[in-house]
């Protein structure tokens, strides 16, 4: 599908509906050009924005899950790997002190034909940390990512945020998950926990 220049959108124009459809087609073409192809059978890429608020200090909290399909017969095999990149914030809000920085993780799961499999994760550190003035009111000591199988088809990606400072509240994590997969019949599904 290629980008096509749209005709003037005139409510009295009998071609208006077709022109609006071209607008939708153009948007799809532009997204594919910038972000890559969408999900396709057996292999491809899936993207999802995720957000979780109210994270308690030093408590592993699910940020998102990745779910694969239990297909008919022994046809559940495949591999997916993902990259989360986003923001971790020690929340003070618009009227308070805030700390924050960049965080990332890269979870992976490999599955056999019967759905059984193994998981692994790379847990990135905080980069470009910005703290409250003087760094005493709000801070972030560390961010640790972990992964757990809640079943052979559902994988939970969790984060533990160690908050510090003299006014510890809660944390928020927001960001984008890009997942690449191969050999699965049905594309994996990313679900935000918040």
NUKEPA-620353 format. One line per 8 residues: number of its first residue (from 1); their letters; for each residue x, y, z of N, C-alpha, C. Coordinates in Angstrom, 2 decimals, always signed. Each point is the difference from the previous one (the first is absolute). Layout:
N
NUM> A> X:Y:Z:X:Y:Z:X:Y:Z ~ ...
//
This chain:
194
1> XXXXXXXX> +0.85:-1.16:+0.00:-0.85:+1.16:+0.00:+0.90:+1.23:+0.00 ~ -0.30:+0.97:-0.83:+0.81:+1.21:-0.10:-0.82:+1.21:+0.42 ~ +0.69:+1.06:+0.33:-0.66:+1.25:+0.35:-0.56:+0.65:-1.26 ~ -1.27:+0.41:+0.04:-0.66:+0.63:-1.14:-0.54:+1.35:+0.45 ~ +0.24:+1.04:-0.78:-0.51:+1.33:+0.34:-1.51:-0.03:+0.00 ~ -0.58:+0.53:+1.07:-1.46:-0.01:+0.14:-0.63:+1.15:-0.78 ~ -1.26:-0.19:-0.40:-0.74:+1.08:-0.64:-0.57:+0.90:+1.08 ~ -0.46:+1.17:-0.38:-0.57:+0.94:+0.97:-1.21:-0.64:+0.68
9> XXXXXXXX> -0.05:+0.12:+1.32:-1.11:-0.58:+0.77:-1.17:+0.97:+0.02 ~ -0.91:-0.17:-0.94:-1.18:+0.84:-0.13:-1.21:-0.84:+0.38 ~ -0.74:+0.37:+1.07:-1.15:-0.81:+0.43:-1.02:-0.26:-1.11 ~ -0.06:+0.87:-1.01:-0.94:-0.21:-1.09:+0.56:-0.87:-1.11 ~ +1.28:-0.34:+0.09:+0.66:-0.79:-1.03:-0.40:-1.47:+0.15 ~ -0.50:-0.61:-1.07:-0.42:-1.40:+0.06:+1.18:-0.93:+0.24 ~ +1.22:+0.47:-0.26:+1.19:-0.81:+0.23:+0.55:+0.13:+1.41 ~ -0.73:+0.68:+0.90:+0.52:+0.26:+1.34:+0.30:-1.28:+0.77
17> XXXXXXXX> -0.88:-1.00:-0.05:+0.23:-1.24:+0.74:+1.27:-0.69:-0.48 ~ +0.20:-0.04:-1.30:+1.21:-0.62:-0.55:+1.23:+0.78:+0.41 ~ -0.10:+1.33:+0.05:+1.11:+0.84:+0.39:+0.36:-0.24:+1.47 ~ -1.01:-0.18:+0.86:+0.26:-0.28:+1.41:+0.68:-1.36:+0.15 ~ -0.40:-0.97:-0.81:+0.65:-1.31:+0.05:+1.45:+0.13:-0.43 ~ +0.26:+0.86:-0.99:+1.39:+0.21:-0.42:+0.81:+0.59:+1.15 ~ -0.65:+0.87:+0.81:+0.68:+0.56:+1.17:+0.41:-1.10:+0.97 ~ -0.87:-0.97:+0.24:+0.30:-1.14:+0.87:+1.13:-0.83:-0.60
25> XXXXXXXX> -0.08:-0.28:-1.31:+1.04:-0.76:-0.68:+1.35:+0.71:+0.07 ~ -0.01:+1.34:-0.15:+1.23:+0.77:+0.08:+0.61:-0.10:+1.40 ~ -0.84:+0.08:+1.02:+0.49:-0.10:+1.37:+0.65:-1.37:+0.23 ~ -0.63:-1.05:-0.48:+0.55:-1.35:+0.12:+1.34:-0.10:-0.72 ~ +0.09:+0.56:-1.19:+1.24:-0.03:-0.78:+1.11:+0.76:+0.72 ~ -0.33:+1.15:+0.58:+1.01:+0.79:+0.71:+0.48:-0.71:+1.26 ~ -0.91:-0.60:+0.76:+0.40:-0.75:+1.20:+0.92:-1.16:-0.38 ~ -0.35:-0.72:-1.06:+0.82:-1.14:-0.44:+1.38:+0.48:-0.44
33> XXXXXXXX> +0.06:+1.16:-0.66:+1.28:+0.53:-0.46:+0.89:+0.41:+1.16 ~ -0.59:+0.55:+1.05:+0.77:+0.48:+1.15:+0.27:-1.11:+1.02 ~ -1.00:-0.80:+0.32:+0.11:-0.98:+1.08:+0.26:-1.42:-0.47 ~ -0.06:-0.26:-1.28:+0.21:-1.35:-0.49:-1.33:-0.71:-0.19 ~ +0.04:-1.21:-0.53:-1.25:-0.72:-0.28:-0.70:-0.44:+1.27 ~ -1.29:-0.13:-0.07:-0.78:-0.49:+1.13:+0.07:-1.51:+0.11 ~ -0.83:-0.59:+0.86:+0.05:-1.45:+0.21:-0.32:-0.78:-1.28 ~ +0.76:-1.05:-0.23:-0.27:-0.92:-1.10:+0.12:-1.41:+0.52
41> XXXXXXXX> -0.66:-0.94:-0.65:+0.05:-1.39:+0.46:+1.43:-0.52:-0.01 ~ +0.36:-0.73:+1.00:+1.28:-0.67:+0.28:+1.11:+0.93:+0.46 ~ +0.07:+1.23:-0.41:+1.06:+0.89:+0.46:-0.33:+1.44:-0.24 ~ +0.52:+0.87:+0.84:-0.27:+1.42:-0.17:+0.33:+0.78:+1.24 ~ -0.68:+1.15:+0.15:+0.26:+0.92:+1.09:-1.33:+0.52:+0.55 ~ -0.06:+0.14:+1.32:-1.17:+0.54:+0.67:+0.47:+1.14:+0.90 ~ -0.76:+1.09:+0.08:+0.36:+1.15:+0.82:-1.16:+0.33:+0.95 ~ +0.34:+0.45:+1.22:-1.05:+0.36:+0.95:+0.55:+1.01:+1.01
49> XXXXXXXX> -0.74:+1.08:+0.24:+0.32:+0.95:+1.07:-0.49:-0.60:+1.30 ~ +0.81:+0.09:+1.06:-0.39:-0.52:+1.31:+0.22:+1.05:+1.07 ~ -0.81:-0.07:+1.06:+0.10:+0.95:+1.10:-0.49:-0.67:+1.28 ~ +0.73:+0.24:+1.08:-0.42:-0.50:+1.31:+0.32:+1.07:+1.03 ~ -1.01:+0.36:+0.79:+0.18:+1.01:+1.04:-0.13:-0.65:+1.38 ~ +0.39:+0.73:+1.04:-0.18:-0.46:+1.37:+0.92:-1.12:+0.42 ~ +1.18:-0.12:-0.61:+0.94:-1.05:+0.37:+0.55:+0.26:+1.40 ~ -0.11:-0.99:+0.86:+0.46:+0.11:+1.38:+1.52:-0.21:+0.03
57> XXXXXXXX> +0.67:+0.77:+0.85:+1.44:-0.06:+0.15:+0.49:-1.43:+0.24 ~ +1.01:-0.41:-0.77:+0.65:-1.31:+0.16:-0.94:-1.20:-0.10 ~ -1.00:+0.08:-0.86:-0.95:-1.09:-0.19:-0.08:-0.34:-1.49 ~ +0.28:-1.25:-0.34:-0.09:-0.42:-1.40:-1.45:+0.14:-0.46 ~ -0.20:+0.75:-1.09:-1.34:+0.31:-0.49:-0.06:-0.28:-1.49 ~ -1.06:-0.71:-0.41:-0.18:-0.30:-1.43:-0.27:+1.28:-0.78 ~ +0.74:+0.17:-1.10:-0.18:+1.15:-0.88:-0.76:-0.41:-1.27 ~ +0.34:-1.18:-0.54:-0.73:-0.52:-1.15:+0.17:-1.50:-0.08
65> XXXXXXXX> -0.89:-0.62:-0.77:+0.09:-1.44:-0.28:+0.10:-0.21:-1.50 ~ +0.57:-1.15:-0.36:+0.02:-0.45:-1.39:-0.69:-1.36:-0.02 ~ -1.02:-0.11:-0.84:-0.80:-1.23:-0.08:+0.13:-0.60:-1.39 ~ +0.30:-1.31:-0.04:-0.01:-0.73:-1.27:-1.21:-0.92:+0.00 ~ -0.36:-0.50:-1.15:-1.23:-0.78:-0.17:+0.29:-1.49:+0.14 ~ -0.88:-0.70:+0.72:+0.04:-1.46:+0.08:-0.72:-0.52:-1.24 ~ +0.79:-0.28:-1.04:-0.56:-0.43:-1.28:-0.43:-1.46:+0.07 ~ -0.78:-0.43:-0.98:-0.42:-1.40:-0.08:+1.22:-0.88:-0.28
73> XXXXXXXX> +0.06:-1.16:+0.67:+1.13:-0.91:-0.20:+1.28:+0.55:+0.57 ~ +1.10:-0.60:-0.36:+1.31:+0.46:+0.45:+0.59:+0.96:-1.02 ~ -0.58:+1.22:-0.04:+0.45:+1.03:-0.95:+0.20:+1.34:+0.71 ~ +0.45:-0.07:+1.26:+0.13:+1.23:+0.80:+1.42:+0.56:+0.02 ~ +0.91:-0.59:-0.74:+1.41:+0.39:+0.05:+0.28:+1.35:-0.62 ~ +1.02:+0.65:+0.54:+0.46:+1.27:-0.55:+0.87:+0.73:+1.00 ~ +0.47:+1.15:-0.40:+0.83:+0.84:+0.85:-0.48:+1.44:-0.12 ~ -0.07:+0.69:+1.14:-0.21:+1.44:-0.04:+1.05:+0.68:+0.88
81> XXXXXXXX> +0.35:+1.19:-0.38:+0.85:+0.85:+0.81:-0.55:+1.41:-0.09 ~ +0.12:+0.75:+1.08:-0.59:+1.33:+0.02:+0.99:+0.99:+0.59 ~ -0.27:+1.26:-0.23:+0.77:+1.06:+0.63:-0.96:+1.04:+0.54 ~ +0.08:+0.21:+1.31:-0.75:+1.09:+0.63:+0.97:+1.16:+0.19 ~ -0.42:+1.18:-0.43:+0.76:+1.22:+0.26:-0.98:+1.03:+0.52 ~ +0.36:+0.65:+1.10:-0.92:+0.98:+0.53:+0.54:+0.78:+1.18 ~ -0.93:+0.56:+0.71:+0.26:+0.91:+1.10:-0.39:-0.63:+1.32 ~ +0.86:+0.15:+1.00:-0.36:-0.35:+1.37:-0.01:+1.30:+0.79
89> XXXXXXXX> -1.05:+0.20:+0.79:-0.18:+1.26:+0.72:-0.28:-0.28:+1.47 ~ +0.70:+0.71:+0.88:-0.36:+0.06:+1.42:-0.97:+1.16:+0.08 ~ -1.26:-0.30:+0.25:-1.09:+0.94:-0.24:-0.15:+1.04:+1.11 ~ +0.00:+1.24:-0.44:-0.36:+1.12:+0.85:-1.15:+0.76:-0.63 ~ -0.17:-0.21:-1.30:-1.10:+0.64:-0.72:+0.35:+1.41:-0.43 ~ -0.94:+0.69:-0.63:+0.26:+1.34:-0.53:+0.22:+1.02:+1.10 ~ -0.48:-0.27:+1.22:+0.17:+0.95:+1.11:+1.05:-0.47:+0.99 ~ +0.75:-1.06:-0.33:+0.98:-0.53:+0.95:+1.35:-0.21:-0.62
97> XXXXXXXX> +0.91:-0.58:+0.78:+1.33:-0.34:-0.47:-0.05:-1.34:-0.71 ~ +0.75:-0.14:-1.09:+0.03:-1.21:-0.79:+1.44:-0.43:-0.26 ~ +0.20:-1.29:-0.19:+1.27:-0.54:-0.49:-0.35:-0.97:-1.12 ~ +0.90:-0.17:-0.93:-0.30:-0.92:-1.09:+1.19:-0.27:-0.86 ~ -0.16:-0.95:-0.89:+1.06:-0.36:-0.92:-0.46:-1.02:-1.01 ~ +0.91:-0.35:-0.89:-0.25:-0.99:-1.05:+0.27:-1.40:+0.55 ~ -0.86:-0.94:-0.36:+0.22:-1.40:+0.37:-0.35:-0.89:-1.18 ~ +0.60:-1.17:-0.04:-0.31:-0.94:-1.07:+0.19:-1.42:+0.48
105> XXXXXXXX> -0.64:-0.92:-0.71:+0.23:-1.43:+0.22:-0.26:-0.72:-1.31 ~ +0.54:-1.22:-0.09:-0.18:-0.81:-1.20:-0.34:-1.42:+0.39 ~ -1.30:-0.32:+0.12:-0.41:-1.37:+0.31:-0.05:-0.87:-1.25 ~ +0.18:-1.32:+0.19:-0.02:-0.96:-1.11:-0.64:-1.29:+0.48 ~ -0.72:-0.67:-0.90:-0.53:-1.33:+0.31:+0.10:-0.88:-1.23 ~ +0.48:-1.24:+0.20:+0.06:-1.00:-1.06:-0.92:-1.15:+0.39 ~ -0.87:-0.43:-0.92:-1.00:-1.03:+0.27:+0.20:-1.22:-0.88 ~ -0.27:-1.15:+0.58:-0.03:-1.25:-0.77:-1.37:-0.14:-0.65
113> XXXXXXXX> -0.15:-1.00:-0.84:-1.26:-0.24:-0.70:-1.17:-0.23:+0.95 ~ +0.27:-0.56:+1.20:-1.07:-0.24:+0.97:-0.27:+1.20:+0.90 ~ +0.69:+1.12:-0.23:-0.22:+1.22:+0.78:+0.95:+0.19:+1.16 ~ +0.69:-1.05:+0.44:+0.96:+0.17:+1.09:+1.18:+0.82:-0.50 ~ +0.60:+0.75:+0.92:+1.10:+0.84:-0.44:+0.80:+0.59:+1.14 ~ +0.94:+0.85:-0.37:+0.88:+0.67:+0.94:-0.05:+1.50:-0.24 ~ +0.28:+0.78:+1.07:+0.02:+1.45:-0.10:+1.36:+0.53:+0.44 ~ +0.29:+1.21:-0.43:+1.20:+0.71:+0.43:-0.25:+1.49:-0.13
121> XXXXXXXX> +0.82:+0.81:+0.70:-0.20:+1.45:-0.06:+1.32:+0.72:+0.22 ~ +0.18:+1.09:-0.73:+1.07:+0.95:+0.26:-0.65:+1.18:+0.70 ~ +0.55:+0.42:+1.12:-0.54:+1.11:+0.77:+0.94:+1.18:-0.10 ~ -0.44:+1.04:-0.69:+0.82:+1.19:-0.18:+0.01:+0.89:+1.23 ~ +1.00:+0.81:+0.10:+0.11:+0.91:+1.13:-0.67:+1.32:-0.32 ~ -0.05:+0.87:+1.00:-0.57:+1.33:-0.19:+1.05:+0.85:-0.71 ~ -0.39:+0.66:-1.05:+0.89:+0.89:-0.71:-0.59:+1.41:+0.02 ~ +0.83:+0.99:+0.10:-0.48:+1.37:-0.04:-0.94:+0.34:+1.14
129> XXXXXXXX> +0.33:-0.48:+1.19:-0.86:+0.23:+1.17:-0.06:+1.48:+0.35 ~ -1.21:+0.49:+0.21:-0.21:+1.37:+0.46:-0.72:-0.06:+1.35 ~ +0.57:+0.62:+0.99:-0.59:-0.03:+1.34:-0.50:+1.38:+0.37 ~ -0.71:+0.05:+1.14:-0.47:+1.27:+0.53:+1.20:+0.89:+0.32 ~ -0.24:+1.29:+0.11:+1.05:+0.96:+0.35:+0.74:-0.48:+1.23 ~ +1.31:-0.16:-0.12:+0.80:-0.47:+1.12:-0.04:-1.51:+0.17 ~ -0.92:-0.68:-0.66:-0.06:-1.46:+0.04:-0.40:-0.58:+1.34 ~ -0.62:+0.78:+0.89:-0.33:-0.54:+1.32:-1.47:-0.31:+0.17
137> XXXXXXXX> -0.88:+0.71:-0.69:-1.42:-0.22:+0.19:-0.48:-1.27:-0.68 ~ +0.33:-0.15:-1.28:-0.38:-1.19:-0.76:+1.22:-0.53:-0.73 ~ +0.12:-1.32:-0.07:+1.09:-0.62:-0.72:-0.36:-1.40:-0.41 ~ +0.80:-0.58:-0.87:-0.15:-1.40:-0.42:+1.37:-0.65:+0.14 ~ +0.11:-0.97:+0.88:+1.27:-0.67:+0.25:+0.29:-1.06:-1.07 ~ -1.03:-0.75:-0.41:+0.22:-1.04:-1.00:-1.32:-0.44:-0.62 ~ +0.11:-0.62:-1.17:-1.15:-0.59:-0.69:+0.43:-1.39:-0.46 ~ -0.77:-1.03:+0.37:+0.34:-1.37:-0.35:-1.20:-0.66:-0.68
145> XXXXXXXX> +0.22:-0.55:-1.19:-1.05:-0.68:-0.75:+0.13:-1.51:+0.18 ~ -1.13:-0.69:+0.12:-0.04:-1.46:+0.10:-1.09:-0.53:-0.91 ~ +0.03:-1.31:-0.21:-0.96:-0.65:-0.89:-0.48:-1.28:+0.67 ~ -1.27:-0.33:-0.18:-0.55:-1.23:+0.58:-1.07:-0.55:-0.93 ~ -0.05:-1.33:-0.07:-1.08:-0.64:-0.76:-1.17:-0.20:+0.95 ~ -1.14:+0.62:-0.32:-1.20:-0.28:+0.79:-0.70:-1.24:-0.53 ~ +0.32:-0.37:-1.23:-0.38:-1.28:-0.61:+0.94:-0.21:-1.17 ~ -0.13:-1.09:-0.72:+0.85:-0.20:-1.17:-0.35:+0.96:-1.13
153> XXXXXXXX> -1.11:+0.69:+0.11:-0.44:+0.90:-1.07:-0.03:+1.46:+0.42 ~ +0.18:+0.29:+1.30:-0.02:+1.38:+0.48:+1.29:+0.28:+0.76 ~ +0.72:+1.02:-0.46:+1.26:+0.41:+0.63:-0.19:+1.39:+0.59 ~ +0.37:+0.15:+1.27:-0.14:+1.26:+0.72:+1.35:+0.70:+0.09 ~ +0.04:+1.27:-0.41:+1.21:+0.81:+0.12:-0.23:+0.99:+1.13 ~ +0.90:-0.03:+1.00:-0.19:+0.76:+1.24:+1.19:+0.90:+0.28 ~ -0.25:+1.05:+0.76:+1.08:+0.91:+0.37:-0.05:+0.27:+1.50 ~ +1.18:+0.12:+0.60:+0.14:+0.42:+1.39:+0.75:+1.32:-0.01
161> XXXXXXXX> -0.63:+1.04:+0.55:+0.61:+1.33:+0.05:+0.35:+0.30:+1.45 ~ +1.29:+0.25:+0.26:+0.47:+0.36:+1.34:+0.00:+1.52:+0.08 ~ -1.00:+0.54:+0.67:-0.15:+1.45:+0.14:+0.79:+0.47:+1.21 ~ +0.56:+1.21:-0.10:+0.66:+0.55:+1.18:-0.28:+1.49:+0.10 ~ +0.60:+0.64:+1.00:-0.27:+1.40:+0.30:-0.73:+0.10:+1.32 ~ -0.31:+1.20:+0.42:-0.68:+0.17:+1.29:-1.51:+0.15:-0.13 ~ -0.54:-0.24:-1.20:-1.46:+0.07:-0.20:-0.41:-1.09:-1.00 ~ +0.22:-1.26:+0.36:-0.29:-1.12:-0.90:-1.51:-0.14:-0.20
169> XXXXXXXX> -0.42:-0.09:-1.26:-1.42:-0.20:-0.32:-0.11:-1.29:-0.81 ~ -0.40:+0.10:-1.27:-0.13:-1.16:-0.87:+0.70:+0.29:-1.32 ~ +0.08:-1.02:-0.83:+0.64:+0.14:-1.31:-1.02:-0.22:-1.11 ~ +0.34:+0.53:-1.17:-0.76:-0.23:-1.23:+1.00:-0.43:-1.08 ~ -0.42:-0.95:-0.84:+0.80:-0.41:-1.15:-0.88:+0.12:-1.24 ~ +0.51:+0.70:-1.01:-0.70:+0.12:-1.28:+1.00:-0.23:-1.13 ~ -0.45:-0.61:-1.07:+0.91:-0.20:-1.12:-0.60:-0.84:-1.10 ~ +0.86:-0.41:-0.92:-0.41:-0.74:-1.19:+0.67:-1.37:+0.00
177> XXXXXXXX> -0.80:-1.01:-0.32:+0.53:-1.35:-0.18:-0.04:-0.31:-1.49 ~ +1.14:-0.40:-0.54:+0.06:-0.48:-1.38:+0.41:-1.47:+0.10 ~ -0.81:-0.88:-0.57:+0.22:-1.43:+0.10:+0.18:-0.59:-1.40 ~ +1.05:-0.79:-0.16:+0.25:-0.72:-1.25:-0.25:-1.48:+0.26 ~ -0.58:-0.69:-0.96:-0.30:-1.42:+0.20:+0.20:-0.76:-1.31 ~ +0.18:-1.32:+0.16:+0.10:-0.85:-1.17:-0.54:-1.39:+0.33 ~ -0.60:-0.64:-0.98:-0.52:-1.37:+0.01:-1.36:-0.15:+0.66 ~ -0.50:+0.97:+0.73:-1.34:-0.12:+0.58:-1.05:+0.14:-1.09
185> XXXXXXXX> -1.06:-0.79:+0.07:-1.10:+0.09:-0.96:-0.79:+1.28:+0.23 ~ -0.27:+0.31:+1.28:-0.73:+1.20:+0.39:+0.97:+0.97:+0.66 ~ +0.00:+1.29:-0.37:+0.92:+0.95:+0.62:-0.19:+0.08:+1.52 ~ +1.08:+0.13:+0.77:-0.12:+0.22:+1.44:-0.74:+1.32:+0.28 ~ -0.62:+0.07:+1.18:-0.75:+1.19:+0.41:+0.66:+0.62:+1.21 ~ +0.25:+1.31:-0.04:+0.56:+0.75:+1.12:-1.16:+0.69:+0.71 ~ -0.08:-0.14:+1.33:-1.07:+0.64:+0.77:+0.62:+0.84:+1.12 ~ -0.37:+1.28:+0.04:+0.47:+0.88:+1.06:-0.68:-0.36:+1.32
193> XX> +0.75:+0.04:+1.10:-0.58:-0.33:+1.30:-0.75:+1.17:+0.61 ~ +0.16:+1.18:-0.54:-0.64:+1.16:+0.61:-0.83:+0.80:-0.94
//
